[in-house]
């Protein structure tokens, strides 16, 4: 469905303008970055250039700044950039690109974006908009036929022996090598997911130490997700699968564990969510490495790996 601002009904035009100028984030939005964050600063600067507030009006520069903020996961920047693409305001009109940004904002809980998706429709393709692309260094060649590499622990950035409950630490140290997962990665996931609380349950019904969703528990044959041994076994099974699926890329594995492998594939990299980006950086810092050995016989690699162009480094 193609929109032309000149023919929009008055109510829809009001909807565009009300959210595009962006007041403070509604409480129900899940991924609003702090107002002193780089994403929020870039978004506010973009608003100034879009509307000529204290600076000469420059829609093209506004779009560039919105995109930088959107890449950092700011849902209001994603919404505003979607609005610009839906109306050809400072950028070439493109409903598919508009839908991409509206969907990213909607998935972070922004109701205005959810309403706009009903107008422009969900994206019909998953290609990442050009302004979000970054060149990546060539990935090292990996021979799938080669025997699995021996898992060796990287120098730990966090000393989980000192902060994890002893019984959880001992279980992970014993079980993780059986699944070809470095204990440091498993402990980092547990710390981020449940803070070592075996009875944790999230509002989305993720359960136990490694916050397994019911469908994940079923997928990896976990009967009682609140039992530490069963939960860790299920989480390690999932991590082993993700490592093989995403070629040992720790950032993609962490993003998939947080947001789901489907979201990583759709966005062809780290989804542009504030929560997921922060989660990935936390795991990378805790693990201290961006690559993890993996067993290529566990599952064929994701078909999107060749399209992932966003390099991630420990910051």
Secondary structure, DSSP 8 states (H G I E B T S, - for coil): ----GGGS-HHHHHHHHHHHT--S--TT-S----TTSHHHHHHHHHHHHHHTSSS---HHHHHHHHHHHHHTT-HHHHHHHHHHHHHTSSS---HHHHHHHHHHHHTTT-HHHHHHHHHH---S-----GGG-----------TTS----------SS-HHHHS-HHHHHHHHHHGGGGT--HHHHHHHHHHHHTT-TT-B-TT--BTTTTB-HHHHHHTT-S-TTSHHHHHHHHHHHHHHHHHHTTTBHHHHHHHHHH-HHHHHHHTSS-S-HHHHHHHHHHHHHH--SB----TTSS---TTGGG--------
